[in-house]
Amino acid sequence: MIVTRALTKRFGRITAVHEVDLNVREGDRYGLLGPNGSGKTTLVRMILGLVYATSGEIEVMGQPIPRRTNEVLREVGALVEGPGAYAHLSGRANLTFLDASGPGGGGSRKARRLRVEEALTRAGLSGVDDRPVKTYSLGMRQRLGLAAALLHQPRLLVLDEPTNGLDPQGIREIRDLLEELNANGTTIFLCSHLLSEVEQLCTRVGVMDRGHLVLEEEMSQVRSPTGRVVVHTPDADRAVALLDGGVEHRDGARLLVRTADAAELNARLVREGLRIDEIHVQRRSLEDVVLEATGPGSDRLDAEPAEPAELDGPGVHVDGVRKVETRPSASTGTGTGTSLSPGSEPDAWQGTSREFLE
Ligand SMILES: Nc1ncnc2c1ncn2[C@@H]1O[C@H](COP(=O)(O)OP(=O)(O)OP(=O)(O)O)[C@@H](O)[C@H]1O
């Protein structure tokens, strides 16, 4: 669906994306993780033909980008960096306008109205009235951007931080929506700096660190067993004695036992008359894997406080939220601006549809 080869983007002395080989396959729910400034947005913008690469190749649905951008984007829905819209118009009017000017915007008036209503409903804006967009909350704007991306039943959805500004309920709704779309054949490619978002939604994960794609793996591989079993038992002292050095770590009634065979361990403990509250195979968490791939020090990835990691990694707690310390934000050079110099990049989203992406 999306393939890049040695894709590189330099802004002056800053190398925002460095020789990235990305492979998003049809049917994937692919999550691109990385701290702020690691190059995710630049990569997405190149994939959508909004920014020219310095070197390397991009193919989307087998077509070269930017050469075939206009054809390819007919089948792509995109939400990139905060959806824009005409602030004085309602969400419905914005979508109607976008629908009429975008690819596939034909059909009778009724068909067009239905298309807009369906996109609003799917994005959770069905009950929205005719207030202008300037009165919308950030979450509503995000939903409107999603509705715009859904207008023409895209084969591929490209989303940059899709749950930005949404509350937990809204995040869950978007996750359910993306799962449903994916089950109906839409490939999802999203960027996020939230480990939990990617861990809960995605079937495949890529990790960016200072412009490099440092990991690309199936989520099922990421969550592979660690060769240890976690046991909760009120008879922890006896278990430690019985297992004779097999307990690697103890925290009260919780034991970390060095073995891959939970069933055998369970049978042994029960045979000896020990009581077991809980027993399970320990798996790597996405957080562990990201830390391994990026090492300590770059910018930060945010993990949610609710789900404690299985292993106690080197994360630190800041304001009650578990943060993963990674390397200082990287790139070379001094510039940090994100504006594109006018006229220097292709206008792939002619007319109003570009407005939604800026
Ligand atoms: N137009 C630009 N001009 C100069 N530097 C840029 C430009 N766009 C991005 N950069 C730089 O490229 C690097 C990667 O930025 P990018 O926005 O792609 O990262 P990101 O991972 O998407 O971060 P964030 O999540 O904060 O958007 C950063 O150092 C950024 O300052």
Ligand as a Chemical Component Dictionary entry (heavy atoms), coordinates in Angstrom:
data_LIG
# 
_chem_comp.id                   LIG 
_chem_comp.type                 NON-POLYMER 
_chem_comp.pdbx_formal_charge   0 
_chem_comp.three_letter_code    LIG 
# 
loop_
_chem_comp_atom.comp_id 
_chem_comp_atom.atom_id 
_chem_comp_atom.alt_atom_id 
_chem_comp_atom.type_symbol 
_chem_comp_atom.charge 
_chem_comp_atom.model_Cartn_x 
_chem_comp_atom.model_Cartn_y 
_chem_comp_atom.model_Cartn_z 
_chem_comp_atom.pdbx_ordinal 
LIG N1  N1  N 0 9.477  23.080 6.958  1  
LIG C1  C1  C 0 10.468 22.801 7.782  2  
LIG N2  N2  N 0 11.580 23.551 7.830  3  
LIG C2  C2  C 0 12.612 23.272 8.643  4  
LIG N3  N3  N 0 12.606 22.227 9.496  5  
LIG C3  C3  C 0 11.536 21.424 9.524  6  
LIG C4  C4  C 0 10.406 21.672 8.666  7  
LIG N4  N4  N 0 9.481  20.693 8.929  8  
LIG C5  C5  C 0 10.011 19.905 9.877  9  
LIG N5  N5  N 0 11.231 20.341 10.253 10 
LIG C6  C6  C 0 12.119 19.725 11.251 11 
LIG O1  O1  O 0 12.228 18.358 10.926 12 
LIG C7  C7  C 0 12.253 17.552 12.105 13 
LIG C8  C8  C 0 11.116 16.546 12.052 14 
LIG O2  O2  O 0 9.880  17.237 12.200 15 
LIG P1  P1  P 0 8.468  16.547 12.066 16 
LIG O3  O3  O 0 7.432  17.606 12.256 17 
LIG O4  O4  O 0 8.438  15.746 10.841 18 
LIG O5  O5  O 0 8.501  15.566 13.318 19 
LIG P2  P2  P 0 7.285  14.841 14.027 20 
LIG O6  O6  O 0 7.807  13.523 14.483 21 
LIG O7  O7  O 0 6.100  14.833 13.164 22 
LIG O8  O8  O 0 7.030  15.755 15.282 23 
LIG P3  P3  P 0 5.646  16.325 15.841 24 
LIG O9  O9  O 0 4.950  15.155 16.437 25 
LIG O10 O10 O 0 6.074  17.346 16.823 26 
LIG O11 O11 O 0 4.929  16.917 14.636 27 
LIG C9  C9  C 0 12.167 18.518 13.258 28 
LIG O12 O12 O 0 13.473 18.796 13.713 29 
LIG C10 C10 C 0 11.547 19.748 12.650 30 
LIG O13 O13 O 0 11.912 20.901 13.356 31 
# 
loop_
_chem_comp_bond.comp_id 
_chem_comp_bond.atom_id_1 
_chem_comp_bond.atom_id_2 
_chem_comp_bond.value_order 
_chem_comp_bond.pdbx_ordinal 
LIG N1  C1  SING 1  
LIG C1  N2  SING 2  
LIG C1  C4  DOUB 3  
LIG N2  C2  DOUB 4  
LIG C2  N3  SING 5  
LIG N3  C3  DOUB 6  
LIG C3  C4  SING 7  
LIG C3  N5  SING 8  
LIG C4  N4  SING 9  
LIG N4  C5  DOUB 10 
LIG C5  N5  SING 11 
LIG N5  C6  SING 12 
LIG C6  O1  SING 13 
LIG C6  C10 SING 14 
LIG O1  C7  SING 15 
LIG C7  C8  SING 16 
LIG C7  C9  SING 17 
LIG C8  O2  SING 18 
LIG O2  P1  SING 19 
LIG P1  O3  DOUB 20 
LIG P1  O4  SING 21 
LIG P1  O5  SING 22 
LIG O5  P2  SING 23 
LIG P2  O6  DOUB 24 
LIG P2  O7  SING 25 
LIG P2  O8  SING 26 
LIG O8  P3  SING 27 
LIG P3  O9  DOUB 28 
LIG P3  O10 SING 29 
LIG P3  O11 SING 30 
LIG C9  O12 SING 31 
LIG C9  C10 SING 32 
LIG C10 O13 SING 33 
# 
